Structures are given as C-alpha cells and as structure tokens.
Amino acid sequence: MMRTVEVLIAIMIMTGAFLTASFFAVLPSPRQVSPLNLSRLSLTTLETLDAEGGLSTVAFDTTNDTAWNQLQVALSACLPSNIVYNLTAYDISGTNGQPLYSASRSISNAQSLGVGSNAASYMVASSNVTFTVTPQKIAATLYILNCSDSNGWWITGYTVQSIAQQFLQMFSSYFNSSSIVMVQNTTQLGQLMSGQPLGNETLQNAIVINTCGEAVPIPQTYAINYSSEYDEYCYQLGRCVNEYNWTWVSIVGYPFYYVTNTVQLASIQNTWGIYGMYCDAAAGLNAFLEGIDNQPYNYNGNWLTSDVGVVSLTTTALSNCSYYGIFPSPTQTATRALPASIMTQYNLTRVATTVLNPTGGTLPGAVFNHIFTGATNVTGSLFALGVTRVPDTRLAALGILSDYNPVMYKSQYTAAGTSALIVLQLGLAGGS
C-alpha cells in the first residue's frame, strides 16, 4: 500500500513540474522554426518576371512610368502579402574592364524592409543585343555518299538518302558550301577512286561518310572486275584511302560487311532477302585494312570485332557535346568493336580521337590514323563506330568534329547600355 502511494506522489510531482515548465517556457515563433528563404524567393521572382518578357524591356525603359507601374503590379502579384520589397535597376558601364553600376530606377512598397532582409541579383540584356556563334570552317572536302543505286544495312528505319540529308544539315555550317559534295551514285564514287574530283573540290585529305551502314557502295566497273571476290574491291578502297589520305567514316556495325549496287547486283541478295547486295562478311574489313597498309591482297575471312555491350562517351566527347551542341546518348551498345590489335598489325598506330571509352582490349568508337613505320605523316584514317543498329548520325558527327576540333567563335554585337543588373531585396512586414 505504501509503495502505491509513493508512485502516485511521484506522478503528481512530475506532472506539476511539467505544467509549471510549460507555463513559463517561451516557444519560438513559427517564423523562427521554419524561416522563409528570402534570397531564393527573390531570385525565383526575378526569373518569373523575366520569363514573362517584361523585366528585360522595362529595365531599359526607365522613363516609362506606365511600364514601371505595370511591373510593380506584377511584382506584388508574385509575392506573399506579408513581404515588403525594393527593386532597383542598375546601368552597367566601365573602364579598363572594370564594371561600374549606377542606379537608374527603383520601386518599393515600404519605407523600411525591417531588420531582417535578403536580396538576389539578376542580369538582363536589352532587345538590341544579338549573340552569334560562328564555327571555324574545316579545311577539307566532305564527301557524303548519297548513292541512288545503293542499299543500306543496319540503318533500320532510314534510307541512305535520309541519312545523307541529316549529315548535310549538321555539317552545313562547318564547311564551305563548295566543300560539301553529295556523291549521288556509285559511278561518281568510282570517279573519286580514280583520283578525279567531281567539281572544283579538293580530293586529297577529304572526309568520306558512308551512309549505307554495314554495306559499302561498289561502282559497276569494280563489281564486274571483282565478281569472284568482292572483298578485293574493299582492298582497292583501302588503297584509295591511303593514297588520297581520306578519313573513311563507318557509322554503324561491321564495316564493309556487304557491297551494294542495285543495278549490277540486282539478282543477288545479302542472305536476308535484300537484293542488290552481296555479303562479304568479315573478309571485306580485312581486305580494306590490307589495302590501307599497302599490304599484298590475301583473302582473310577471320572475324575481327567483339560484342562488348554497353559503353559510354569519353570525357572529351561529353565536353564536345556541349561545345558543339550535339547530344547523342551518353551510353551506346557496341556489338562490333574493333580490337586494339589492328593498330600494330596494320600500322594504325595513332588513335587520333576516341569517342567511346575503350573496353576489353577493343575500341568501339575511334579514329585510327595510318602511319607507316618510320614515318610521321598520316596516310589515311578509319573512323569506325562499332555500335549496333539503328545508327545515330549525331554520334558520327560528334566524332568528326572532335577529330578536327573547329573553334566556335562567339560574337556579341551591341549598342551602348546593353546589360542591366536588377536587384530585388525582400523583407517581412513587421521585421524579423
């Protein structure tokens, strides 16, 4: 019984102490528990006013009372009723590279912002400012294979012509118009292989983009001469790349896996029901590599590439995505990655550009420069993207730009007073 009484007395003492403490305790205000982030609210408000198109215009029209009154109405509508503010526009000038700020006009809804306030600043540009970006022209001829008498493979969903148009659009500002040549048929390709330009363009040191995917167009004369072993045509193509120092671009899959001519090979299909196409299989790439290295031609049907799965863009390629404004997926699936062993076997001794990170002894996306032993000059290059279908033309464009590195010249043509600084200071009505 005594134990029970003691417990009850203890409970009464503890309860009394709690009630007494609660009565005299000073709890923090809700504002102190969860303070309003005035700096963030200020910046968000300025961004909202600018997005609606009024802030930039009004900041440079300081004598227009109507416009500033409308800005004040909009500002009040953006802010809670218990917020007081002061918005000031500053003109920017300067000498010797040092900016000078002078207040041009202010609006406010209170004489004082209290003892607790915060602010954000925001730069705006006037409507007479024009920003331009002009790419440096690449000093080379760009040949885009647009052959009407060729079929493509592993370009599912596209045609040779649609891919050619995509490359034309992407590269139009990086080359002089006279330096972009659409190769319209295999006869014209044969003319180039014989060393004859199609116009006034420079044949030497050109870039040749094969838009046919795993297939390569073959002129009728070559199709007739090498009908017993079409891969020998790929060998001759490699010799041309070496002789004229071309950069041959293979945009997807296994390079030179097929040859295509819808006229001469009209009765031949590629084992998948696509006529006008013959399957060279692995022999085509091996023959091309023999040709670019000026080795004697020998039939070689050994498989070269590897399936390495998901790969990612290199750090340099990712940086160039932002620089050139071309954004392919940062990850790709590479099922036809070339082995690094070809570098020593065929004197492809310098990897000029790596677009996709090497993995497992392979280079799934790289520009290989051919340099003979003891020499220093490049004699032909192969840019091979061993990715699976469907081709992403942006990836090939990114690789070419990363290889040539044209400079992007950013210009600004302005009159005086083209920039202004807006400062919005906020406080809480009634102080902190």
Rosetta blueprint (number, residue, H / E / L):
1 M L
2 M H
3 R H
4 T H
5 V H
6 E H
7 V H
8 L H
9 I H
10 A H
11 I H
12 M H
13 I H
14 M H
15 T H
16 G H
17 A H
18 F H
19 L H
20 T H
21 A H
22 S H
23 F H
24 F H
25 A L
26 V L
27 L L
28 P L
29 S L
30 P H
31 R H
32 Q H
33 V H
34 S L
35 P L
36 L L
37 N L
38 L H
39 S H
40 R H
41 L H
42 S H
43 L H
44 T H
45 T H
46 L H
47 E H
48 T H
49 L H
50 D H
51 A H
52 E L
53 G L
54 G L
55 L H
56 S H
57 T H
58 V H
59 A H
60 F L
61 D L
62 T L
63 T L
64 N L
65 D H
66 T H
67 A H
68 W H
69 N H
70 Q H
71 L H
72 Q H
73 V H
74 A H
75 L H
76 S H
77 A H
78 C H
79 L L
80 P L
81 S L
82 N L
83 I E
84 V E
85 Y E
86 N E
87 L E
88 T E
89 A E
90 Y E
91 D E
92 I E
93 S E
94 G E
95 T E
96 N L
97 G L
98 Q E
99 P E
100 L E
101 Y E
102 S E
103 A E
104 S E
105 R E
106 S E
107 I E
108 S E
109 N L
110 A L
111 Q L
112 S L
113 L L
114 G L
115 V L
116 G L
117 S E
118 N E
119 A E
120 A E
121 S E
122 Y E
123 M E
124 V E
125 A E
126 S L
127 S L
128 N L
129 V L
130 T E
131 F E
132 T E
133 V E
134 T E
135 P E
136 Q L
137 K L
138 I L
139 A L
140 A L
141 T L
142 L E
143 Y E
144 I E
145 L E
146 N L
147 C L
148 S L
149 D L
150 S L
151 N L
152 G L
153 W E
154 W L
155 I L
156 T L
157 G L
158 Y L
159 T L
160 V H
161 Q H
162 S H
163 I H
164 A H
165 Q H
166 Q H
167 F H
168 L H
169 Q H
170 M H
171 F H
172 S L
173 S L
174 Y L
175 F L
176 N L
177 S H
178 S H
179 S H
180 I E
181 V E
182 M E
183 V E
184 Q L
185 N L
186 T H
187 T H
188 Q H
189 L H
190 G H
191 Q H
192 L H
193 M H
194 S L
195 G L
196 Q L
197 P L
198 L L
199 G L
200 N L
201 E L
202 T L
203 L L
204 Q L
205 N L
206 A L
207 I E
208 V E
209 I E
210 N E
211 T L
212 C L
213 G E
214 E L
215 A E
216 V E
217 P E
218 I L
219 P L
220 Q H
221 T H
222 Y H
223 A H
224 I H
225 N H
226 Y L
227 S L
228 S L
229 E L
230 Y L
231 D H
232 E H
233 Y H
234 C H
235 Y H
236 Q H
237 L H
238 G H
239 R H
240 C H
241 V H
242 N H
243 E H
244 Y L
245 N L
246 W L
247 T E
248 W E
249 V E
250 S E
251 I L
252 V L
253 G L
254 Y L
255 P L
256 F L
257 Y L
258 Y E
259 V E
260 T E
261 N L
262 T L
263 V L
264 Q L
265 L L
266 A L
267 S L
268 I L
269 Q E
270 N L
271 T L
272 W L
273 G L
274 I L
275 Y E
276 G L
277 M E
278 Y E
279 C E
280 D L
281 A L
282 A L
283 A H
284 G H
285 L H
286 N H
287 A H
288 F H
289 L H
290 E H
291 G H
292 I H
293 D L
294 N L
295 Q L
296 P L
297 Y L
298 N L
299 Y L
300 N L
301 G L
302 N L
303 W L
304 L L
305 T L
306 S E
307 D L
308 V L
309 G E
310 V E
311 V E
312 S E
313 L E
314 T L
315 T H
316 T H
317 A H
318 L H
319 S H
320 N H
321 C H
322 S H
323 Y H
324 Y H
325 G L
326 I L
327 F L
328 P L
329 S L
330 P L
331 T E
332 Q E
333 T E
334 A E
335 T L
336 R L
337 A E
338 L E
339 P E
340 A L
341 S L
342 I H
343 M H
344 T H
345 Q H
346 Y L
347 N L
348 L L
349 T L
350 R E
351 V E
352 A E
353 T E
354 T E
355 V E
356 L E
357 N L
358 P L
359 T E
360 G L
361 G L
362 T E
363 L E
364 P L
365 G E
366 A E
367 V E
368 F E
369 N E
370 H L
371 I L
372 F L
373 T L
374 G L
375 A L
376 T L
377 N L
378 V L
379 T L
380 G L
381 S E
382 L E
383 F E
384 A E
385 L E
386 G L
387 V E
388 T L
389 R L
390 V L
391 P L
392 D L
393 T H
394 R H
395 L H
396 A H
397 A H
398 L H
399 G H
400 I H
401 L H
402 S H
403 D H
404 Y H
405 N L
406 P L
407 V L
408 M E
409 Y E
410 K E
411 S E
412 Q E
413 Y E
414 T L
415 A L
416 A L
417 G L
418 T L
419 S E
420 A E
421 L E
422 I E
423 V E
424 L E
425 Q E
426 L E
427 G E
428 L E
429 A L
430 G L
431 G L
432 S L
